[in-house]
């Protein structure tokens, strides 16, 4: 598996396993199976509601000598209700306890959106805190503290725009190593990707397969179905591959990191084997023409009357 180098000289495996939407009862075996066939990178978050079970999968994998801790890369994310600077280290310690780890490889600010401490997911505008009340740079200082304490080797952000990254970059002590955002042929993110590449920020593509298993509140009517796109299907036929494999290899060809989620052993293996496909220039050009700037995860679930957040200002 190919590694990419981060801006502090550390490396990250370019391909990993996503765990958003992986249910407790399924995710432990998914993690163990993935690690047993060569995955070296698992992407987690406390809001996925399954970190304890991911932790059991990791613990058993170490005990059964499937992998060593130092040979794998574990990411987790700071949830929106822990944005105050002093809340970051305790939140990370909770995640470490759940994952049964001593350190993380990467910790990300999950969203540029802040909630009150006692709110896990807001039901109205009163559960949110504005970014003037809790500026992102303060949250970032908490991330820097976590890195200084040795609890995490690399720190970064998720769902950040160029403008928000600029704000962090110009005011921080430790530069962000990563921006993890939705990215696939319907949302190619060329401008953001170029910005990250030019500024030595690695770029992880989430929802690379279109996340068809999203919960209802993260879905819109009449969405385009990425895995059923006719152009992708034709390219898949040409390579005797599946559409999912073409989507994964497209992300790898663009030098992004990619974290497809699956809890099915067959698909976990299939996704891993996508690394062996070779897409040619014609394939890449055909896929490039599919961009719709379409977000599946559009952040509208954070938008309520009487709050400072709009879909536009979350992404701007
Ligand atoms: P499952 O977990 O049952 O395999 P994303 O990574 O974009 O969030 O997409 C995850 C969704 O895609 C899940 O519904 C997952 O289902 C499904 N999926 C994962 N791998 C494949 C594959 N190789 N072929 C088809 N669907 C897949």
Boltz pocket constraint, residues with backbone or C-beta under 6 A from the ligand:
constraints:
  - pocket:
      binder: B
      contacts: [[A, 18], [A, 20], [A, 206], [A, 207], [A, 208], [A, 209], [A, 210], [A, 211], [A, 212], [A, 213], [A, 227], [A, 242], [A, 244], [A, 245], [A, 259], [A, 260], [A, 261], [A, 262], [A, 263], [A, 264], [A, 267], [A, 268], [A, 270], [A, 271]]
      max_distance: 6.0
